[in-house]
Amino acid sequence: MNFFLATLLTPLIGGVLLAMIRNPKLAAKLNVLTSCVTFTFSLLLAFTVLGKDSIHAMNDWFYLDAYNVFLVSLTAFVGMTTTIFSKPYMQHELEIGRVNERRIRLYHSMYQLFQFGMLLGFTTNNIGVLWVSLELATLATVLLVSLYRTPAAIAAAWKYFILCGMGIALALFGTILVFFTSSMVLGHGNEALTWSLLHANASDLDPAVMGIAFCFLMVGYGTKVGLVPMHAWLPDAHGEGPTPVSAVLSGLLLNLALYALVRFKMLVDGSTNTDMAGHIMMGFGMISLLVAAMSLHKQTDIKRMFSFSSIEHMALMTFAFGLGTPLAAFAALLHMTVHSLVKSGIFFTVGHAAQMMGTQKMSDIRGLIYHYPGIGWGLLIGTAAIAGFPPFGVFMSEFLLFTATIESYPWLAAPLLLGLLIGMAGLFRFVQPMVYGEPPEHAKDVRVNMIPVYVHFGLALLLGLAIPAFLSDWYHQAASLIVGGGA
């Protein structure tokens, strides 16, 4: 378990050290180094776990299986590439006076604390600690969203804090209800909050209490996922916070909230022996997909537009996990991977484009391909990938989801396809004029690092052309756990 402790503690130690380093350039390098070390340990941990069904650590306080160790590796990878992108990005923000050295120190420290909260949430075996970890990650990102200290940024951070605070309170009540029924089976100690024990004894839990608990958990954690109608915080947080924060919010934090929902769905399925939890997730997913797709057409800010795209794709994953078939779970896991890669890559290009044009207003961003071809082509290719164009991985995951929907609920295939088409039209309606046309006179040169963009889009392309055998086996193993495998 040395790899596990190293993976979990590296960002925590890095965050403490970064809070004390006053030199911005040194802090940026240490931020990248910390994330690289975390990712390295996460890979070593993943290959250790994949040879076994599951691993318990530290007296059952932590639990690792194919499902969560996959997300640990994904989180560490996107966290690492985001630090590489943020190094020149935040240096530019410092040079133009949007942040000072004290806020840069806060940024680096809170970024690593956010990473720690994410990794803690994915690996904990205690549903109470899972709740705490989500709150920790939220508080860290609240400070990051408000980093610029403008009235709009502070308002967005407060909105994020209040709405997600209400959501997490409902999730806490749902967790208490689970403890209420589990304590009658497992006693009043930590065992009643231990997920692996809850899963093993799910059939003994009161189905009525578990059904009510899931309703609270769905609304509570669904707020964190960004599902409609609890999504109002997400566009503001993306629009006003630094772009690296937008990348990890879309690519990582939403995944943790959905992970929590899926874990609780597994308990409810075992307790009630019905598809009640899955149907609730499907309903929220479908409504969120249609609302987000239509909302794309109303945006004027580029980061807000792609935040609604994040809501759309989280809705697809929620719907897929709700279907509850092995194919749907496989599609959801693949979609979670490619969405994290592509959406964070898009935000990398968007951040550089906004710095270059001096604005996030889409009507003022023009001629990106002519002014800086790397950014222009990156935005265009990323948009094609996230819209579901072949041969990128998003197309493959959406095709698998569409197939699973036809197999189980064929009457839902039409609204699913309609939502995807509306969302695709909304993206290209705005992206095409930003990429082409004459660049404005106020466009300026900025330092960029496009390597993370190329890596992310390259991986998304690879996953669309041919999923490597080891990764396919990984998805199959995780899908079997989610749909009905043992703990």
Secondary structure per residue as TSV (DSSP state, phi and psi in degrees):
chain	resnum	aa	ss	phi	psi
A	1	M	-	360.0	10.3
A	2	N	H	-62.7	-37.6
A	3	F	H	-64.6	-37.7
A	4	F	H	-63.7	-50.3
A	5	L	H	-62.3	-38.6
A	6	A	H	-64.8	-41.5
A	7	T	H	-63.5	-42.0
A	8	L	H	-76.0	-39.2
A	9	L	H	-87.4	-21.7
A	10	T	H	-57.6	-50.1
A	11	P	H	-67.0	-30.2
A	12	L	H	-66.5	-47.9
A	13	I	H	-64.5	-42.6
A	14	G	H	-60.4	-40.1
A	15	G	H	-63.5	-39.8
A	16	V	H	-65.1	-44.8
A	17	L	H	-64.5	-41.3
A	18	L	H	-66.9	-25.8
A	19	A	T	-68.1	-18.0
A	20	M	T	-105.3	-7.9
A	21	I	-	-91.0	121.8
A	22	R	-	-92.6	-20.2
A	23	N	-	-78.3	112.8
A	24	P	H	-60.6	-40.0
A	25	K	H	-68.3	-41.0
A	26	L	H	-65.5	-40.9
A	27	A	H	-63.4	-40.2
A	28	A	H	-62.9	-41.3
A	29	K	H	-66.2	-41.9
A	30	L	H	-66.8	-34.9
A	31	N	H	-61.1	-44.6
A	32	V	H	-65.6	-45.2
A	33	L	H	-61.4	-43.6
A	34	T	H	-59.9	-43.7
A	35	S	H	-68.5	-36.1
A	36	C	H	-64.3	-42.3
A	37	V	H	-64.9	-42.5
A	38	T	H	-59.1	-44.9
A	39	F	H	-64.5	-40.3
A	40	T	H	-60.8	-47.0
A	41	F	H	-65.9	-34.4
A	42	S	H	-65.3	-37.2
A	43	L	H	-66.0	-44.2
A	44	L	H	-62.6	-38.3
A	45	L	H	-65.4	-42.2
A	46	A	H	-60.4	-46.6
A	47	F	H	-69.6	-24.2
A	48	T	H	-70.6	-42.8
A	49	V	H	-74.9	-35.9
A	50	L	H	-65.3	-19.5
A	51	G	T	-79.9	-3.2
A	52	K	S	-132.6	164.2
A	53	D	S	-69.2	-44.7
A	54	S	E	-164.2	162.6
A	55	I	E	-134.5	132.4
A	56	H	E	-104.6	142.7
A	57	A	E	-136.1	150.1
A	58	M	T	52.7	59.5
A	59	N	T	57.1	43.4
A	60	D	T	70.2	11.8
A	61	W	T	-74.7	-22.6
A	62	F	E	-128.6	146.8
A	63	Y	E	-141.9	130.2
A	64	L	E	-127.2	129.9
A	65	D	E	-140.1	-174.8
A	66	A	H	-62.2	-30.4
A	67	Y	H	-69.6	-55.7
A	68	N	H	-80.2	-27.9
A	69	V	H	-71.0	-28.1
A	70	F	H	-61.3	-43.5
A	71	L	H	-73.2	-30.2
A	72	V	H	-61.9	-45.8
A	73	S	H	-65.7	-42.0
A	74	L	H	-63.0	-43.4
A	75	T	H	-63.1	-44.7
A	76	A	H	-65.7	-36.8
A	77	F	H	-68.1	-50.1
A	78	V	H	-65.8	-35.9
A	79	G	H	-61.3	-38.3
A	80	M	H	-68.2	-49.3
A	81	T	H	-66.0	-30.8
A	82	T	H	-67.9	-36.1
A	83	T	H	-66.6	-35.8
A	84	I	H	-64.4	-42.3
A	85	F	H	-65.9	-40.8
A	86	S	H	-72.3	-17.8
A	87	K	H	-58.4	-57.4
A	88	P	H	-73.1	-29.6
A	89	Y	H	-63.9	-50.5
A	90	M	H	-72.1	-28.1
A	91	Q	H	-62.9	-40.2
A	92	H	H	-65.6	-41.5
A	93	E	H	-62.4	-34.7
A	94	L	H	-68.9	-41.4
A	95	E	H	-66.9	-35.1
A	96	I	T	-88.9	0.0
A	97	G	T	87.3	10.7
A	98	R	S	-72.3	-27.6
A	99	V	S	-135.0	158.8
A	100	N	-	-111.0	-179.3
A	101	E	H	-65.1	-32.7
A	102	R	H	-66.4	-40.2
A	103	R	H	-73.2	-31.0
A	104	I	H	-62.6	-40.1
A	105	R	H	-64.4	-41.7
A	106	L	H	-62.0	-41.7
A	107	Y	H	-59.2	-51.7
A	108	H	H	-63.9	-41.4
A	109	S	H	-66.5	-47.0
A	110	M	H	-68.4	-29.8
A	111	Y	H	-62.1	-46.7
A	112	Q	H	-70.4	-33.0
A	113	L	H	-65.8	-37.9
A	114	F	H	-60.1	-45.5
A	115	Q	H	-59.8	-41.9
A	116	F	H	-62.1	-45.0
A	117	G	H	-60.2	-40.8
A	118	M	H	-63.4	-49.5
A	119	L	H	-66.2	-36.3
A	120	L	H	-62.7	-43.6
A	121	G	H	-64.3	-39.7
A	122	F	H	-70.6	-31.0
A	123	T	H	-100.8	-15.9
A	124	T	B	-67.5	147.4
A	125	N	S	-101.6	4.2
A	126	N	B	-112.6	122.1
A	127	I	H	-68.8	-21.1
A	128	G	H	-73.4	-42.5
A	129	V	H	-66.6	-33.6
A	130	L	H	-58.3	-43.2
A	131	W	H	-62.8	-44.7
A	132	V	H	-61.9	-42.2
A	133	S	H	-65.1	-38.0
A	134	L	H	-64.8	-38.9
A	135	E	H	-67.0	-38.8
A	136	L	H	-62.5	-46.9
A	137	A	H	-63.1	-36.8
A	138	T	H	-65.9	-46.3
A	139	L	H	-62.3	-38.4
A	140	A	H	-63.7	-42.2
A	141	T	H	-75.5	-25.4
A	142	V	H	-59.8	-45.0
A	143	L	H	-65.6	-33.0
A	144	L	H	-73.0	-38.7
A	145	V	H	-62.8	-36.0
A	146	S	T	-88.9	14.1
A	147	L	T	-58.7	-37.6
A	148	Y	T	-75.4	-15.9
A	149	R	-	60.0	23.2
A	150	T	-	-80.5	159.6
A	151	P	H	-55.2	-39.8
A	152	A	H	-67.2	-40.4
A	153	A	H	-66.9	-41.6
A	154	I	H	-66.7	-41.5
A	155	A	H	-62.1	-41.2
A	156	A	H	-64.3	-40.4
A	157	A	H	-65.9	-41.2
A	158	W	H	-65.4	-41.1
A	159	K	H	-61.7	-44.4
A	160	Y	H	-60.2	-47.2
A	161	F	H	-64.7	-45.1
A	162	I	H	-69.7	-49.0
A	163	L	H	-65.9	-45.0
A	164	C	H	-70.5	-28.0
A	165	G	H	-65.4	-40.9
A	166	M	H	-64.1	-41.6
A	167	G	H	-63.5	-44.9
A	168	I	H	-68.6	-27.5
A	169	A	H	-66.8	-41.8
A	170	L	H	-65.3	-38.5
A	171	A	H	-63.7	-36.6
A	172	L	H	-63.9	-41.3
A	173	F	H	-64.2	-40.8
A	174	G	H	-61.7	-39.7
A	175	T	H	-64.7	-38.5
A	176	I	H	-63.8	-39.2
A	177	L	H	-64.3	-38.6
A	178	V	H	-63.0	-42.7
A	179	F	H	-63.6	-34.9
A	180	F	H	-58.1	-44.9
A	181	T	H	-84.2	-32.7
A	182	S	H	-71.7	-30.4
A	183	S	H	-65.8	-23.9
A	184	M	H	-73.9	-20.4
A	185	V	H	-101.5	-42.2
A	186	L	H	-110.3	2.9
A	187	G	-	90.3	179.3
A	188	H	S	-99.2	15.6
A	189	G	S	-94.6	-165.1
A	190	N	G	-62.9	-21.5
A	191	E	G	-58.6	-32.1
A	192	A	G	-72.9	-10.1
A	193	L	G	-112.7	2.1
A	194	T	B	-83.3	118.3
A	195	W	H	-62.1	-43.7
A	196	S	H	-61.8	-37.2
A	197	L	H	-71.5	-39.0
A	198	L	H	-61.1	-42.6
A	199	H	H	-66.4	-40.3
A	200	A	H	-66.5	-27.4
A	201	N	T	-113.6	23.1
A	202	A	G	-59.6	-34.4
A	203	S	G	-66.8	-18.0
A	204	D	G	-91.3	-7.4
A	205	L	S	-78.6	146.5
A	206	D	-	-64.1	117.1
A	207	P	H	-64.8	-34.4
A	208	A	H	-66.3	-44.7
A	209	V	H	-65.5	-41.7
A	210	M	H	-65.0	-36.4
A	211	G	H	-64.3	-43.6
A	212	I	H	-66.0	-42.2
A	213	A	H	-59.4	-40.6
A	214	F	H	-66.6	-31.8
A	215	C	H	-60.7	-44.6
A	216	F	H	-66.9	-41.3
A	217	L	H	-65.5	-36.3
A	218	M	H	-63.8	-45.0
A	219	V	H	-71.3	-40.6
A	220	G	H	-67.0	-58.5
A	221	Y	H	-73.3	-25.9
A	222	G	H	-62.9	-29.6
A	223	T	H	-61.7	-42.4
A	224	K	H	-68.0	-34.3
A	225	V	H	-68.2	-27.0
A	226	G	T	92.7	25.6
A	227	L	-	-77.4	145.9
A	228	V	T	-69.9	138.2
A	229	P	T	-97.9	22.2
A	230	M	S	-99.2	23.4
A	231	H	-	-97.1	-1.3
A	232	A	T	-60.4	-26.8
A	233	W	H	-70.7	-30.3
A	234	L	H	-67.5	-48.0
A	235	P	H	-61.4	-38.3
A	236	D	H	-67.2	-42.8
A	237	A	H	-62.9	-40.0
A	238	H	H	-68.2	-41.3
A	239	G	H	-70.1	-31.5
A	240	E	H	-104.2	-18.9
A	241	G	S	-84.1	167.2
A	242	P	-	-59.3	149.0
A	243	T	H	-60.2	-39.0
A	244	P	H	-58.0	-32.3
A	245	V	H	-68.3	-40.1
A	246	S	H	-59.9	-39.6
A	247	A	H	-63.1	-44.6
A	248	V	H	-80.4	-26.4
A	249	L	I	-62.8	-50.2
A	250	S	I	-70.7	-43.7
A	251	G	I	-84.2	-18.3
A	252	L	I	-130.1	-56.5
A	253	L	I	-60.5	-40.7
A	254	L	H	-63.3	-32.7
A	255	N	H	-62.8	-39.6
A	256	L	H	-65.1	-42.5
A	257	A	H	-63.9	-41.1
A	258	L	H	-67.4	-37.4
A	259	Y	H	-57.1	-44.9
A	260	A	H	-61.5	-42.7
A	261	L	H	-60.8	-44.0
A	262	V	H	-65.1	-40.7
A	263	R	H	-59.5	-43.8
A	264	F	H	-70.8	-33.4
A	265	K	H	-60.1	-40.1
A	266	M	H	-60.4	-38.3
A	267	L	H	-68.0	-43.9
A	268	V	H	-66.1	-40.0
A	269	D	H	-60.1	-43.2
A	270	G	H	-69.8	-28.3
A	271	S	H	-81.6	-45.3
A	272	T	H	-92.4	-21.2
A	273	N	-	55.5	34.0
A	274	T	S	-132.2	174.6
A	275	D	S	-99.0	21.5
A	276	M	H	-55.9	-49.6
A	277	A	H	-63.5	-41.7
A	278	G	H	-63.2	-40.0
A	279	H	H	-65.8	-38.4
A	280	I	H	-63.1	-44.5
A	281	M	H	-64.1	-39.8
A	282	M	H	-63.0	-40.7
A	283	G	H	-63.7	-49.3
A	284	F	H	-62.2	-39.3
A	285	G	H	-64.3	-45.5
A	286	M	H	-66.7	-44.3
A	287	I	H	-63.0	-43.0
A	288	S	H	-64.4	-38.7
A	289	L	H	-59.7	-48.4
A	290	L	H	-69.3	-41.9
A	291	V	H	-66.4	-44.2
A	292	A	H	-64.5	-41.5
A	293	A	H	-62.0	-41.9
A	294	M	H	-72.8	-32.5
A	295	S	H	-68.9	-23.9
A	296	L	G	-57.2	-31.6
A	297	H	G	-77.1	-8.3
A	298	K	G	-105.4	3.3
A	299	Q	-	-88.2	151.8
A	300	T	-	-120.4	-18.8
A	301	D	B	-101.0	131.1
A	302	I	H	-65.7	-37.5
A	303	K	H	-73.5	-34.8
A	304	R	H	-65.1	-38.1
A	305	M	H	-61.2	-47.5
A	306	F	H	-72.8	-18.3
A	307	S	H	-69.1	-36.7
A	308	F	H	-68.8	-30.3
A	309	S	H	-63.9	-36.7
A	310	S	H	-63.6	-41.8
A	311	I	H	-60.2	-42.7
A	312	E	H	-57.8	-45.2
A	313	H	H	-78.8	-31.3
A	314	M	H	-65.9	-33.2
A	315	A	H	-63.7	-40.4
A	316	L	H	-61.4	-43.2
A	317	M	H	-65.9	-42.3
A	318	T	H	-60.6	-44.5
A	319	F	H	-61.5	-43.1
A	320	A	H	-65.3	-46.1
A	321	F	H	-64.3	-32.8
A	322	G	H	-66.4	-32.4
A	323	L	H	-57.5	-39.8
A	324	G	-	76.9	17.9
A	325	T	-	-102.3	157.2
A	326	P	H	-57.5	-39.9
A	327	L	H	-65.5	-41.7
A	328	A	H	-65.7	-40.6
A	329	A	H	-65.8	-40.5
A	330	F	H	-60.2	-45.6
A	331	A	H	-61.9	-40.5
A	332	A	H	-64.3	-42.1
A	333	L	H	-66.3	-42.0
A	334	L	H	-63.8	-41.6
A	335	H	H	-66.3	-37.1
A	336	M	H	-60.7	-39.0
A	337	T	H	-67.3	-54.2
A	338	V	H	-70.4	-31.5
A	339	H	H	-66.1	-44.0
A	340	S	H	-59.7	-41.2
A	341	L	H	-69.1	-51.5
A	342	V	H	-72.0	-43.5
A	343	K	H	-67.3	-40.7
A	344	S	H	-65.1	-38.8
A	345	G	H	-62.1	-38.5
A	346	I	H	-63.4	-43.9
A	347	F	H	-65.0	-30.9
A	348	F	H	-60.7	-46.9
A	349	T	H	-67.8	-37.9
A	350	V	H	-63.5	-41.0
A	351	G	H	-61.6	-44.6
A	352	H	H	-66.9	-38.8
A	353	A	H	-63.9	-41.8
A	354	A	H	-66.2	-39.1
A	355	Q	H	-64.7	-40.0
A	356	M	H	-66.3	-42.3
A	357	M	H	-90.1	-10.7
A	358	G	T	72.5	19.6
A	359	T	-	-161.1	156.2
A	360	Q	-	-103.9	0.1
A	361	K	B	-74.7	122.0
A	362	M	G	-64.7	-31.6
A	363	S	G	-68.2	-18.1
A	364	D	G	-100.7	0.4
A	365	I	-	-103.5	114.6
A	366	R	-	-143.6	152.8
A	367	G	-	64.5	35.3
A	368	L	H	-62.3	-38.2
A	369	I	H	-64.1	-36.5
A	370	Y	H	-79.2	-33.8
A	371	H	H	-81.2	-43.0
A	372	Y	-	-147.2	93.6
A	373	P	H	-54.9	-36.4
A	374	G	H	-60.5	-45.2
A	375	I	H	-69.3	-43.8
A	376	G	H	-61.7	-50.2
A	377	W	H	-66.2	-34.9
A	378	G	H	-61.2	-43.7
A	379	L	H	-66.9	-41.2
A	380	L	H	-67.0	-46.6
A	381	I	H	-66.8	-41.0
A	382	G	H	-62.3	-40.1
A	383	T	H	-65.6	-41.4
A	384	A	H	-61.8	-39.1
A	385	A	H	-67.4	-46.3
A	386	I	H	-74.0	-22.5
A	387	A	T	-77.3	-9.4
A	388	G	T	95.7	24.0
A	389	F	-	-77.3	138.1
A	390	P	T	-71.1	152.5
A	391	P	T	-100.3	26.7
A	392	F	S	-74.4	161.4
A	393	G	H	-62.7	-29.1
A	394	V	H	-61.9	-39.3
A	395	F	H	-60.1	-44.4
A	396	M	H	-64.0	-45.6
A	397	S	H	-66.4	-39.6
A	398	E	H	-68.2	-35.8
A	399	F	H	-64.6	-43.2
A	400	L	H	-64.1	-39.9
A	401	L	H	-64.9	-42.0
A	402	F	H	-62.2	-41.0
A	403	T	H	-63.7	-43.9
A	404	A	H	-63.9	-35.5
A	405	T	H	-66.9	-43.2
A	406	I	H	-62.9	-37.1
A	407	E	H	-67.4	-37.7
A	408	S	H	-102.6	-44.5
A	409	Y	-	-136.5	74.6
A	410	P	G	-59.3	-26.9
A	411	W	G	-72.0	-13.7
A	412	L	G	-91.5	-6.1
A	413	A	H	-65.4	-37.1
A	414	A	H	-65.7	-52.4
A	415	P	H	-63.8	-31.0
A	416	L	H	-63.5	-47.3
A	417	L	H	-66.1	-37.9
A	418	L	H	-61.8	-44.7
A	419	G	H	-61.5	-40.5
A	420	L	H	-64.6	-41.7
A	421	L	H	-68.6	-40.9
A	422	I	H	-63.4	-42.3
A	423	G	H	-64.3	-41.5
A	424	M	H	-61.2	-44.5
A	425	A	H	-63.5	-38.5
A	426	G	H	-64.5	-39.6
A	427	L	H	-65.0	-50.8
A	428	F	H	-74.5	-19.0
A	429	R	H	-60.2	-36.2
A	430	F	H	-101.1	-32.6
A	431	V	H	-71.9	-38.8
A	432	Q	H	-57.0	-48.6
A	433	P	H	-68.1	-25.6
A	434	M	H	-71.6	-34.2
A	435	V	H	-78.1	-42.1
A	436	Y	S	-101.0	-176.0
A	437	G	S	90.0	176.0
A	438	E	-	-79.8	130.0
A	439	P	-	-68.7	142.0
A	440	P	-	-67.5	159.7
A	441	E	T	-66.6	-26.8
A	442	H	T	-81.4	-0.6
A	443	A	-	-61.5	138.4
A	444	K	-	-131.8	159.9
A	445	D	-	-83.8	137.9
A	446	V	-	-134.3	157.6
A	447	R	-	-75.3	130.5
A	448	V	-	-129.2	157.1
A	449	N	-	-130.7	99.0
A	450	M	-	-89.8	-1.5
A	451	I	H	-58.8	-46.8
A	452	P	H	-59.0	-35.4
A	453	V	H	-63.6	-48.8
A	454	Y	H	-62.3	-40.0
A	455	V	H	-64.2	-46.3
A	456	H	H	-63.6	-48.3
A	457	F	H	-68.1	-34.2
A	458	G	H	-63.6	-42.1
A	459	L	H	-66.0	-39.4
A	460	A	H	-64.1	-36.7
A	461	L	H	-67.0	-43.2
A	462	L	H	-59.9	-43.1
A	463	L	H	-69.1	-21.0
A	464	G	H	-82.2	-31.3
A	465	L	H	-83.0	-45.9
A	466	A	-	-163.3	116.1
A	467	I	-	-75.3	124.9
A	468	P	-	-55.5	146.6
A	469	A	H	-57.6	-43.3
A	470	F	H	-64.5	-35.2
A	471	L	H	-73.7	-37.3
A	472	S	H	-62.3	-42.8
A	473	D	H	-63.1	-37.6
A	474	W	H	-60.8	-49.3
A	475	Y	H	-60.8	-43.5
A	476	H	H	-62.3	-42.0
A	477	Q	H	-64.6	-44.0
A	478	A	H	-66.3	-41.1
A	479	A	H	-62.6	-38.8
A	480	S	H	-65.9	-34.5
A	481	L	H	-65.3	-42.9
A	482	I	H	-69.8	-41.8
A	483	V	H	-78.5	-29.7
A	484	G	T	173.4	13.6
A	485	G	-	-76.9	171.4
A	486	G	-	-76.5	162.8
A	487	A	-	-75.1	360.0
